[in-house]
């Protein structure tokens, strides 16, 4: 018994010239599917993003005091009335408040 016949008894033999019908039909299906997916994507309209409106509503209601302080700081800095050199207004507290307010409202709309 030769070494090649020993391995061929365990492993199937394939030839380069032969193309199984299932492989050909699968490759044809793969080529056709992206076209169908693109057509479906064009037909679907993306819903309007409600996040900016919800964030603005939160800033005007629950985070009003933070928004007021931030806007007052911005006006003061833009007018040149800075308390120290390089002063800028950090909106992190206002945005943190707005995000905490926004998250439950936004996720309830995504369901």
NUKOL-212840 format. One record per residue: residue in three letters; x, y, z of N, C-alpha, C, O in turn. Coordinates in steps of 0.2 Angstrom, whole numbers, plus 5000, padded with zeros to 4 digits. Layout:
+------+--------+---------+------+---------+----------+-------+--------+---------+------+--------+---------+------+
| type | n.east | n.north | n.up | ca.east | ca.north | ca.up | c.east | c.north | c.up | o.east | o.north | o.up |
+------+--------+---------+------+---------+----------+-------+--------+---------+------+--------+---------+------+
|  Ala |      X |       Y |    Z |       X |        Y |     Z |      X |       Y |    Z |      X |       Y |    Z |
...
+------+--------+---------+------+---------+----------+-------+--------+---------+------+--------+---------+------+
This chain:
+------+--------+---------+------+---------+----------+-------+--------+---------+------+--------+---------+------+
| type | n.east | n.north | n.up | ca.east | ca.north | ca.up | c.east | c.north | c.up | o.east | o.north | o.up |
+------+--------+---------+------+---------+----------+-------+--------+---------+------+--------+---------+------+
|  Unk |   5004 |    4994 | 5000 |    5000 |     5000 |  5000 |   5004 |    5006 | 5000 |   5009 |    5007 | 5004 |
|  Unk |   5003 |    5011 | 4995 |    5007 |     5017 |  4995 |   5004 |    5022 | 5000 |   4999 |    5022 | 5002 |
|  Unk |   5008 |    5027 | 5001 |    5007 |     5033 |  5005 |   5001 |    5037 | 5002 |   4996 |    5038 | 5006 |
|  Unk |   5001 |    5038 | 4996 |    4995 |     5042 |  4993 |   4989 |    5038 | 4993 |   4983 |    5041 | 4995 |
|  Unk |   4989 |    5031 | 4992 |    4983 |     5027 |  4993 |   4980 |    5027 | 5000 |   4974 |    5027 | 5001 |
|  Unk |   4985 |    5027 | 5005 |    4983 |     5027 |  5012 |   4979 |    5033 | 5013 |   4974 |    5033 | 5017 |
|  Unk |   4982 |    5039 | 5011 |    4978 |     5046 |  5013 |   4972 |    5046 | 5009 |   4967 |    5049 | 5011 |
|  Unk |   4972 |    5044 | 5003 |    4966 |     5045 |  4998 |   4960 |    5041 | 5001 |   4954 |    5042 | 5000 |
|  Unk |   4961 |    5036 | 5005 |    4956 |     5032 |  5008 |   4953 |    5036 | 5014 |   4947 |    5034 | 5015 |
|  Unk |   4956 |    5041 | 5017 |    4953 |     5045 |  5022 |   4950 |    5051 | 5019 |   4945 |    5054 | 5022 |
|  Unk |   4954 |    5054 | 5014 |    4952 |     5061 |  5012 |   4949 |    5060 | 5005 |   4951 |    5056 | 5001 |
|  Unk |   4944 |    5064 | 5003 |    4941 |     5064 |  4996 |   4945 |    5067 | 4991 |   4949 |    5072 | 4993 |
|  Unk |   4945 |    5065 | 4985 |    4949 |     5068 |  4980 |   4945 |    5073 | 4976 |   4939 |    5071 | 4974 |
|  Unk |   4948 |    5078 | 4975 |    4944 |     5083 |  4970 |   4949 |    5085 | 4965 |   4955 |    5085 | 4965 |
|  Unk |   4945 |    5087 | 4959 |    4949 |     5089 |  4953 |   4948 |    5096 | 4951 |   4942 |    5098 | 4952 |
|  Unk |   4952 |    5100 | 4949 |    4952 |     5107 |  4947 |   4947 |    5108 | 4941 |   4943 |    5113 | 4941 |
|  Unk |   4946 |    5103 | 4937 |    4942 |     5104 |  4931 |   4935 |    5104 | 4933 |   4930 |    5107 | 4930 |
|  Unk |   4933 |    5100 | 4938 |    4926 |     5098 |  4940 |   4924 |    5104 | 4944 |   4927 |    5106 | 4949 |
|  Unk |   4918 |    5106 | 4943 |    4914 |     5111 |  4947 |   4908 |    5108 | 4949 |   4903 |    5107 | 4945 |
|  Unk |   4907 |    5107 | 4955 |    4901 |     5104 |  4957 |   4895 |    5109 | 4956 |   4896 |    5115 | 4957 |
|  Unk |   4889 |    5106 | 4954 |    4883 |     5110 |  4953 |   4881 |    5115 | 4959 |   4879 |    5120 | 4958 |
|  Unk |   4882 |    5112 | 4965 |    4880 |     5116 |  4971 |   4884 |    5122 | 4971 |   4882 |    5128 | 4973 |
|  Unk |   4891 |    5122 | 4970 |    4895 |     5127 |  4971 |   4894 |    5133 | 4966 |   4894 |    5139 | 4967 |
|  Unk |   4892 |    5131 | 4960 |    4890 |     5135 |  4954 |   4884 |    5139 | 4956 |   4883 |    5145 | 4955 |
|  Unk |   4879 |    5135 | 4958 |    4872 |     5138 |  4959 |   4873 |    5143 | 4966 |   4869 |    5148 | 4966 |
|  Unk |   4877 |    5141 | 4970 |    4878 |     5145 |  4976 |   4881 |    5152 | 4974 |   4879 |    5157 | 4977 |
|  Unk |   4886 |    5152 | 4970 |    4890 |     5158 |  4968 |   4885 |    5162 | 4964 |   4885 |    5168 | 4965 |
|  Unk |   4881 |    5159 | 4960 |    4876 |     5163 |  4956 |   4871 |    5167 | 4961 |   4869 |    5172 | 4960 |
|  Unk |   4869 |    5163 | 4966 |    4864 |     5166 |  4971 |   4867 |    5172 | 4975 |   4864 |    5177 | 4976 |
|  Unk |   4874 |    5171 | 4976 |    4877 |     5176 |  4980 |   4878 |    5182 | 4976 |   4878 |    5188 | 4978 |
|  Unk |   4878 |    5182 | 4969 |    4879 |     5187 |  4965 |   4872 |    5191 | 4964 |   4872 |    5197 | 4964 |
|  Unk |   4867 |    5187 | 4964 |    4860 |     5190 |  4964 |   4858 |    5193 | 4970 |   4854 |    5198 | 4970 |
|  Unk |   4859 |    5191 | 4976 |    4857 |     5193 |  4982 |   4859 |    5200 | 4984 |   4854 |    5204 | 4986 |
|  Unk |   4865 |    5203 | 4983 |    4867 |     5210 |  4984 |   4862 |    5214 | 4980 |   4861 |    5220 | 4982 |
|  Unk |   4860 |    5213 | 4974 |    4856 |     5217 |  4970 |   4849 |    5218 | 4973 |   4847 |    5223 | 4974 |
|  Unk |   4846 |    5212 | 4976 |    4840 |     5212 |  4979 |   4840 |    5216 | 4985 |   4836 |    5220 | 4987 |
|  Unk |   4846 |    5216 | 4989 |    4847 |     5220 |  4995 |   4847 |    5227 | 4994 |   4845 |    5231 | 4998 |
|  Unk |   4851 |    5229 | 4989 |    4851 |     5236 |  4987 |   4845 |    5239 | 4985 |   4843 |    5245 | 4987 |
|  Unk |   4841 |    5235 | 4981 |    4834 |     5237 |  4979 |   4830 |    5238 | 4985 |   4826 |    5243 | 4986 |
|  Unk |   4830 |    5234 | 4990 |    4826 |     5234 |  4996 |   4828 |    5240 | 5000 |   4824 |    5244 | 5003 |
|  Unk |   4835 |    5242 | 5001 |    4837 |     5247 |  5004 |   4835 |    5254 | 5001 |   4834 |    5259 | 5005 |
|  Unk |   4835 |    5254 | 4995 |    4832 |     5260 |  4991 |   4825 |    5262 | 4993 |   4823 |    5267 | 4993 |
|  Unk |   4821 |    5256 | 4993 |    4814 |     5257 |  4994 |   4813 |    5259 | 5002 |   4808 |    5263 | 5003 |
|  Unk |   4816 |    5257 | 5006 |    4815 |     5259 |  5013 |   4818 |    5266 | 5014 |   4823 |    5268 | 5012 |
|  Unk |   4813 |    5270 | 5018 |    4815 |     5277 |  5020 |   4818 |    5277 | 5027 |   4815 |    5273 | 5031 |
|  Unk |   4823 |    5280 | 5028 |    4825 |     5281 |  5035 |   4821 |    5285 | 5039 |   4819 |    5291 | 5037 |
|  Unk |   4819 |    5283 | 5045 |    4815 |     5287 |  5049 |   4819 |    5293 | 5052 |   4825 |    5294 | 5052 |
|  Unk |   4815 |    5299 | 5053 |    4818 |     5305 |  5055 |   4821 |    5304 | 5062 |   4819 |    5301 | 5067 |
|  Unk |   4827 |    5307 | 5063 |    4831 |     5306 |  5069 |   4828 |    5311 | 5074 |   4827 |    5317 | 5074 |
|  Unk |   4825 |    5308 | 5080 |    4822 |     5312 |  5085 |   4826 |    5314 | 5090 |   4824 |    5318 | 5095 |
|  Unk |   4833 |    5312 | 5090 |    4837 |     5314 |  5096 |   4838 |    5321 | 5097 |   4838 |    5323 | 5102 |
|  Unk |   4840 |    5325 | 5091 |    4841 |     5332 |  5092 |   4835 |    5336 | 5096 |   4836 |    5340 | 5100 |
|  Unk |   4829 |    5334 | 5094 |    4823 |     5337 |  5096 |   4822 |    5335 | 5104 |   4820 |    5339 | 5108 |
|  Unk |   4823 |    5329 | 5105 |    4823 |     5327 |  5112 |   4828 |    5330 | 5117 |   4827 |    5332 | 5122 |
|  Unk |   4834 |    5330 | 5114 |    4840 |     5334 |  5118 |   4838 |    5341 | 5119 |   4839 |    5343 | 5125 |
|  Unk |   4835 |    5344 | 5114 |    4834 |     5351 |  5115 |   4828 |    5352 | 5120 |   4828 |    5357 | 5124 |
|  Unk |   4823 |    5348 | 5120 |    4818 |     5348 |  5125 |   4820 |    5347 | 5132 |   4818 |    5350 | 5137 |
|  Unk |   4825 |    5342 | 5133 |    4828 |     5341 |  5139 |   4832 |    5347 | 5142 |   4832 |    5349 | 5148 |
|  Unk |   4836 |    5350 | 5137 |    4839 |     5356 |  5139 |   4835 |    5362 | 5141 |   4837 |    5366 | 5145 |
|  Unk |   4829 |    5362 | 5138 |    4824 |     5368 |  5140 |   4820 |    5366 | 5146 |   4817 |    5371 | 5149 |
|  Unk |   4820 |    5360 | 5148 |    4816 |     5358 |  5154 |   4820 |    5356 | 5160 |   4821 |    5360 | 5164 |
|  Unk |   4822 |    5350 | 5160 |    4826 |     5347 |  5166 |   4832 |    5350 | 5167 |   4835 |    5350 | 5173 |
|  Unk |   4836 |    5352 | 5162 |    4843 |     5355 |  5162 |   4843 |    5362 | 5161 |   4848 |    5365 | 5159 |
|  Unk |   4837 |    5366 | 5163 |    4837 |     5373 |  5161 |   4842 |    5377 | 5165 |   4845 |    5382 | 5162 |
|  Unk |   4843 |    5375 | 5171 |    4848 |     5379 |  5175 |   4855 |    5378 | 5172 |   4859 |    5383 | 5172 |
|  Unk |   4857 |    5372 | 5170 |    4864 |     5371 |  5167 |   4864 |    5375 | 5161 |   4870 |    5378 | 5159 |
|  Unk |   4859 |    5374 | 5157 |    4859 |     5378 |  5150 |   4860 |    5385 | 5151 |   4864 |    5389 | 5147 |
|  Unk |   4856 |    5388 | 5156 |    4857 |     5395 |  5157 |   4864 |    5397 | 5159 |   4866 |    5402 | 5157 |
|  Unk |   4867 |    5394 | 5164 |    4874 |     5395 |  5166 |   4879 |    5395 | 5160 |   4883 |    5399 | 5159 |
|  Unk |   4878 |    5390 | 5156 |    4882 |     5389 |  5150 |   4881 |    5394 | 5145 |   4886 |    5397 | 5143 |
|  Unk |   4875 |    5396 | 5143 |    4874 |     5402 |  5139 |   4877 |    5408 | 5141 |   4879 |    5412 | 5138 |
|  Unk |   4876 |    5410 | 5148 |    4878 |     5416 |  5151 |   4886 |    5416 | 5151 |   4889 |    5421 | 5149 |
|  Unk |   4889 |    5410 | 5152 |    4896 |     5410 |  5151 |   4899 |    5411 | 5144 |   4904 |    5415 | 5143 |
|  Unk |   4895 |    5408 | 5139 |    4897 |     5409 |  5132 |   4897 |    5417 | 5131 |   4901 |    5420 | 5127 |
|  Unk |   4891 |    5420 | 5133 |    4890 |     5427 |  5131 |   4896 |    5431 | 5134 |   4899 |    5436 | 5131 |
|  Unk |   4898 |    5430 | 5141 |    4903 |     5433 |  5144 |   4910 |    5433 | 5141 |   4913 |    5437 | 5140 |
|  Unk |   4911 |    5427 | 5139 |    4918 |     5425 |  5136 |   4918 |    5428 | 5129 |   4923 |    5431 | 5127 |
|  Unk |   4913 |    5428 | 5125 |    4912 |     5431 |  5118 |   4913 |    5439 | 5119 |   4915 |    5442 | 5114 |
|  Unk |   4910 |    5442 | 5124 |    4911 |     5449 |  5125 |   4918 |    5451 | 5127 |   4919 |    5457 | 5128 |
|  Unk |   4922 |    5446 | 5129 |    4929 |     5448 |  5131 |   4929 |    5449 | 5139 |   4934 |    5452 | 5141 |
|  Unk |   4924 |    5447 | 5143 |    4924 |     5448 |  5150 |   4926 |    5442 | 5153 |   4922 |    5439 | 5157 |
|  Unk |   4932 |    5440 | 5152 |    4934 |     5434 |  5155 |   4937 |    5435 | 5162 |   4940 |    5440 | 5163 |
|  Unk |   4936 |    5430 | 5166 |    4939 |     5431 |  5173 |   4946 |    5429 | 5174 |   4950 |    5431 | 5178 |
|  Unk |   4949 |    5425 | 5169 |    4956 |     5423 |  5169 |   4958 |    5421 | 5162 |   4953 |    5420 | 5157 |
|  Unk |   4964 |    5422 | 5160 |    4966 |     5421 |  5153 |   4965 |    5414 | 5151 |   4967 |    5409 | 5155 |
|  Unk |   4962 |    5413 | 5145 |    4961 |     5406 |  5142 |   4954 |    5403 | 5144 |   4953 |    5397 | 5143 |
|  Unk |   4950 |    5407 | 5148 |    4944 |     5405 |  5150 |   4939 |    5403 | 5144 |   4939 |    5406 | 5139 |
|  Unk |   4936 |    5397 | 5145 |    4931 |     5395 |  5140 |   4926 |    5391 | 5144 |   4927 |    5389 | 5150 |
|  Unk |   4920 |    5390 | 5141 |    4914 |     5387 |  5144 |   4914 |    5380 | 5142 |   4914 |    5378 | 5137 |
|  Unk |   4914 |    5376 | 5148 |    4913 |     5369 |  5147 |   4906 |    5367 | 5147 |   4903 |    5368 | 5152 |
|  Unk |   4904 |    5364 | 5142 |    4897 |     5362 |  5142 |   4895 |    5354 | 5145 |   4890 |    5352 | 5144 |
|  Unk |   4901 |    5351 | 5148 |    4900 |     5344 |  5150 |   4894 |    5343 | 5155 |   4891 |    5338 | 5154 |
|  Unk |   4893 |    5348 | 5160 |    4888 |     5347 |  5165 |   4881 |    5347 | 5161 |   4877 |    5343 | 5163 |
|  Unk |   4880 |    5352 | 5157 |    4874 |     5353 |  5154 |   4873 |    5347 | 5149 |   4867 |    5344 | 5149 |
|  Unk |   4878 |    5344 | 5145 |    4877 |     5339 |  5141 |   4876 |    5332 | 5145 |   4872 |    5328 | 5143 |
|  Unk |   4879 |    5331 | 5151 |    4878 |     5326 |  5155 |   4871 |    5325 | 5157 |   4868 |    5320 | 5157 |
|  Unk |   4868 |    5331 | 5159 |    4861 |     5331 |  5162 |   4857 |    5330 | 5156 |   4852 |    5326 | 5157 |
|  Unk |   4858 |    5333 | 5150 |    4854 |     5332 |  5144 |   4854 |    5324 | 5142 |   4849 |    5322 | 5140 |
|  Unk |   4860 |    5321 | 5142 |    4860 |     5314 |  5140 |   4856 |    5310 | 5145 |   4853 |    5305 | 5143 |
|  Unk |   4857 |    5311 | 5152 |    4853 |     5307 |  5157 |   4846 |    5308 | 5156 |   4842 |    5303 | 5157 |
|  Unk |   4844 |    5314 | 5154 |    4836 |     5315 |  5153 |   4834 |    5312 | 5146 |   4829 |    5309 | 5146 |
|  Unk |   4839 |    5312 | 5141 |    4837 |     5310 |  5134 |   4837 |    5302 | 5134 |   4833 |    5300 | 5130 |
|  Unk |   4841 |    5299 | 5137 |    4842 |     5291 |  5136 |   4836 |    5288 | 5137 |   4834 |    5284 | 5132 |
|  Unk |   4832 |    5288 | 5142 |    4826 |     5284 |  5143 |   4821 |    5286 | 5137 |   4817 |    5281 | 5135 |
|  Unk |   4820 |    5292 | 5136 |    4815 |     5294 |  5131 |   4817 |    5292 | 5124 |   4813 |    5289 | 5120 |
|  Unk |   4824 |    5292 | 5122 |    4826 |     5290 |  5116 |   4825 |    5282 | 5115 |   4823 |    5280 | 5110 |
|  Unk |   4827 |    5278 | 5120 |    4827 |     5271 |  5120 |   4819 |    5269 | 5119 |   4818 |    5263 | 5116 |
|  Unk |   4815 |    5272 | 5123 |    4808 |     5270 |  5122 |   4805 |    5271 | 5115 |   4801 |    5268 | 5113 |
|  Unk |   4808 |    5276 | 5111 |    4806 |     5277 |  5104 |   4809 |    5272 | 5100 |   4806 |    5271 | 5094 |
|  Unk |   4814 |    5269 | 5102 |    4817 |     5264 |  5097 |   4814 |    5257 | 5097 |   4815 |    5253 | 5093 |
|  Unk |   4810 |    5256 | 5102 |    4807 |     5249 |  5103 |   4802 |    5248 | 5098 |   4799 |    5243 | 5098 |
+------+--------+---------+------+---------+----------+-------+--------+---------+------+--------+---------+------+
